[in-house]
Amino acid sequence: MNGILVAGVGNIFLGDDGFGVEVASRLSTHPGSPLPEGIKVRDFGIRGMHLAYELLDGYDGLILVDAVQRGGEPGEVYLIEPDLDDLPASEAPAMDAHSMSPDTVFALLKALGGTVKHLYVVGCEPADLGERMGLSPAVAAAVDGAVLLVRDLALQLHARREDPIIA
């Protein structure tokens, strides 16, 4: 297995949809101690198909960071634990290589026979998904907290991976 993958996804040209990309960027340049070897942070942007194929290389954990509409207040951060086994089986998920939702990425991964041992989504309720660059004030204010959440979660998953007793 290849360790832990933190994947920022989203379209920076659609306002708050760029949340995951911004979190991945800040996590990569976080002033704290560097993440240990075995934790990879990548900005996948709108390349959901590339993410699905990357996951076929085998990862112990995935933390997907994205804008997520769940009906909360703009800027609210969610920690979601989806289960690949609960996704409906799909022989050929509908795909657009430049516009794949997390559900579509997971369905493609499952259809290709891939799996991830530990799967988390850190999402943020968007305020504006219109055609523009830059995050809304509410979502921009949530980025630093999300960076800390993702970092802590990645370190916990990494420790679990390193210690077979708690894996």
N, C-alpha and C positions, 0 to 999 in steps of 0.2 A: 504494500500500500504506500501511497505517496504522501501521507500526512494529512494536514488540514488545509483546505482551500477557502479563502475568503474571496468572494466574487461580488464586485460592485457592478450592478447592471442598471441600465436606463438610458434615456435619450436626453442629452444635455440641451437639445434644441426645443424641448417641450417642458420648460420651466422646472417644476418640482420633480419631474421624472428623472432628473439628473442627480437625485439624492444619493443613490447607491454609488455612482461614479465619484461624487464628492467625498463620501465617507472612505472609499478605497484610496483616494488620493491623499487624504489627510492621514489615514492610517499608515500609509507608506512613508510619510514624512513626519510621523509623530515624534515629538521631542523627547519622549521617555526612552527607556531602554529598548533596543531593537528586539523585534520578535525572534524567537529562537529558530534555528534551522528546522525545517519540517512544517512551518507555517508559511504558506504562500499567499500573498495578497495580489489580486489582479483586477484590473478594470476591464470588464467585458463589454461595457457600453451596450450597444444594440446587437451584439453578436451572440445571441442565445444558442444558436446551433454550435458555435465554437465551444461554448461552455459545456453543452451536452457531450460533445466529443472529448473534451478535456477530462470530463468526469469518468469516461470509459477507461482512463489510465489507472483508475482505482484510487480512491481517497477514503481515509478513515472518517473524515468529517468535512462538511460543507456548510459555510455560513454565507447565505445569499443575502445581499443588501440591496433593497429596492424601495421605491415608492409603492405603498399598498393602501388601497381604498377599502376601509372597513367601517366607515361611518363615524369615526371619532373626530376630535378637534384637529384642525391643521397643526402639524408639528408633533402630534402624539406618536411616540415610538412604540412599536409592538415587537415582541419576541414570539415567533410562531414556530411550532415544532410539527411540520407536516410529516406524514408517513407515506413513503413510496408505495407500500403495500396497499394503502387505502385508495390510491388513484385508480380510476377505471382503466382497464386494459385497453390499449389502442394499438391496432396493427400499424397504422400510419397516421400519426398525429398531424393535424393541419399545421403547416409550417411556412413561415416567411423568414428567411435567414436574418433579416434586419428588424424583425418585430416579433419576438417570442416572449410571451409571458412566462413567469416561473413555472406555472402549471404545465405549459407546453414543453418547456425544457425538461421537466421531470418526467412527463409522459414519453418524450423521445428517448430519454435515458433508459426508462423502463422497457420501451419497445426494442431498444438495441441490446437489452440484456444486462445493462449496467445497474449498479446499486451504490449507495453511500450508506455507511454504517450509522453515522450521526448527521442529521439534517436539520438546519435551522434557517429561518428567514428573519432578518431584522428589517422591519419595514417602518416607514414613516407615512403618516396620513398627509397627503398633499393638499395644498390650498389652491394651486393653479397649475394645470397641465396644458395650458395654451402654448401656442408657438412663440417662444421667446427664450432667451438664454438667461440663466441665473435663477437661483432659488428664491422663493417668497421669503419674507422675513421670518415667519413662523417655522418654516422648514429649515432655513439657514440656522436658526437658533437651536435646532434639535441635533445638528450635525456633531458637535463636540461630545454630547452625551452618548450618541450612537457610536462614535469612535471608541469611547471607553467601554461601552457594553460589548461591542464586537471584539475588542482586544481582550477583555476579561474572558469572554466565552471561548475565544480561540486558545488562550492559554490553558483554560480548564480542559478543553478537548485534547490539547497537546499533552498535558500531564496525565490524562486518562490513558492516552495512547502509549505513553512511556512506562506506565505502571500497570502491568498485566493483572494485578490483583483487583484494581478498580475499573478495568476496561469492561 
